[in-house]
Amino acid sequence: METPIFSVKGLTKVYRTGEVEAFALRGVDLELNAGEMAPGGACSFCAMGARDRRPSRSAR
């Protein structure tokens, strides 16, 4: 089994507007191995909130 080049566990991303909370992601676990992400995959990281303010998650 390969060691993942990216791993995220329990990813949660919440957008808040006043008292309204909208969960974009809730408890997502993901591991990527070398060669599993196509060019342009950085958009996936944006969607996961990896380039946003730190949501509740553990990533390496």
Stockholm file with secondary structure:
# STOCKHOLM 1.0

chainA/1-60         METPIFSVKGLTKVYRTGEVEAFALRGVDLELNAGEMAPGGACSFCAMGARDRRPSRSAR
#=GR chainA/1-60 SS CCCCSEEEEEEEEEEEETTEEEEEEEEEEEEECTTCSCTTTHHHHHHHTTTSSCCEEEEC
#=GC SS_cons        CCCCSEEEEEEEEEEEETTEEEEEEEEEEEEECTTCSCTTTHHHHHHHTTTSSCCEEEEC
//
